[in-house]
């Protein structure tokens, strides 16, 4: 029986990225009214930067895994 190649996915990277994105949006919305989330000590743009960095890292890992699987399947 032929074994299917496992594709790498790090759902914790994407989950953390979306969590940071949501926190940045909520924090920015609250800042308009002069309020803040008590556990956030950074600017919302920094939360957004971290979210984008994690998402890009996940995309890079997934694309690398897909490329490796494609190369392996092309070998005779």
N, C-alpha and C positions, 0 to 999 in steps of 0.2 A: 504494500500500500504506500502511495506517495504522500510524504509528509508536507503539509502546507507550511510555508514560511511564516514565522511570527513577525508581525509588524510592531515596531516600537511605538508606544504612545504613552505619554506621561499625563494622565488626566489631572494629576495634582498640580502640574504646571499651569494647565489651562484653567483649572478651578481657582487657583490662587490669583491668576491673572484677572479673571472676571470678578473675583472678590475685591481686589484692589481697584479695578475700574469702577465698580459700584460704590466703593467707599469714597473714591475721588469725586464722583458725581454728586453723592449725597453731601459730602463736605463742602463742595463748591456751592451747592444750593443753600446749605445752611449759612455759609459765609455771607451770602447776599443779605440775610436778615440779621447778621451780627452774631450768630450762634456758631458752635463748633462741636464736633464729636469729641467726647472727653478722652478717648484713647488714641487720637491722631495728633501727633506732635510735629507734623511736617506739612508743607504746602500741598494742596491738591495736585499741582502739576508734578510733584515728586512721586506721588502715588501713581499717577498716570504713566510716568516714565518707567517705574518699576513694572507696572502691568504690561506695557509694551515690550519691555526687555524679556519678560518671561514668555510672552506669546511668540516673539521672534525666535527665542531659543527652542521652544516646542516645535515650531514650524521647521527650523533647521534640522532638528533631530529626526522628525518624521520624514522629511525629504531625503535625508541621508540614508535612512533605513529603506525607503522605497527604491533609491538608486542602487543600493547594495543588492536588494532582492531582484531587481531587473538585470543586473550584471550576472548574478548567479544563475538566473533562468536562461540567460543567453549563452552560457558556457555549454559546450557539447558534452 
